[in-house]
């Protein structure tokens, strides 16, 4: 069966991280999968066939593209238009979204679309039953899965090799906290001349951040790469992951970094304490404050043994949030 894995793109949730890995798993299991989504947002180095659409594309045109591609089912990650397109094309579809997800534009027929779905996968953790006002009997809940990266194809943490690389990822906006990270880095870089910082992301503050890098003579030790860059290749060669966010938008990447055996420095945004055991699997600092971030990052940069110990503890995230359990919900019946 040939599947279209259509990833939504929203302010507070993107299905790209999950969709790309899910399509790879489907392909690895011997079936066909095409990754679809907004033009310019899909990864260029995933090894997957892709379909790109403009933000203005209507369900009817999506349906025609799905049929032309020879698709036999659609998996829609936070994209109700993809469900509408599948219904128009007469294809079965599975829909997935985080619990309590709010669309940027209200969809009047959401409940009807979910009722027609083969299955609805809700990402969340709760002891309470799913809200029957939103989800019908075809809905199942699953924990947010970690997209794990195999470092160097052996079991030692990535930081064991001492690459002296720091990675941070997220939206380059005020809430991303990268202004604070760069102020921190301006203090640390002169004392740690063998270290390098890579920031992965795009956003309205990108130009200002680049200007700060130039003004503070950080160009040799700092790089900003586009959001569609291969984050997981960067994680493979990292020693520390930093999450400087002022809100909870970057928790997906934080989870992936920890599951990939990286020690982390993260801000204490809501939900971070559920992932990071402070002083065991990483260090939690006050969001938006430069001094605590500087002290915590410096502590990990100078203490290789602590990095390794935290990396091993952090890797247990893979056991708590396995991707396999998530992918199994989309297996063909």
Secondary structure, 3 states (H helix, E strand, C coil): CEEEEEECECCCCECHHHHHHHHHHHHHCCCEEEEEEECCCCCCCCCCEEEEECCCCCHHHHHHHHHHHCCCEEEEECCHHHHHHHHHHCCEEEEEEECCCCCCCCCCCHHHHHHHCCEEEEECCCCCCCCCCCCCCCEEEECCCCCCCCCCCCCCCHHHHCCCEEEEECCCCHHHCHHHHHHHHHHHHHHCCCCEEEEECCCCCHHHHHHHHHHCCCCCCEEEECCCCCHHHHHHCCCEEEECCCCHHHHHHHHHHHHCCCEEEEECCCCHHHHCCECCCEEEECCCCHHHHHHHHHHHHHCHHHHHHHHHHHCCHHHHCCHHHHHHCCCCC
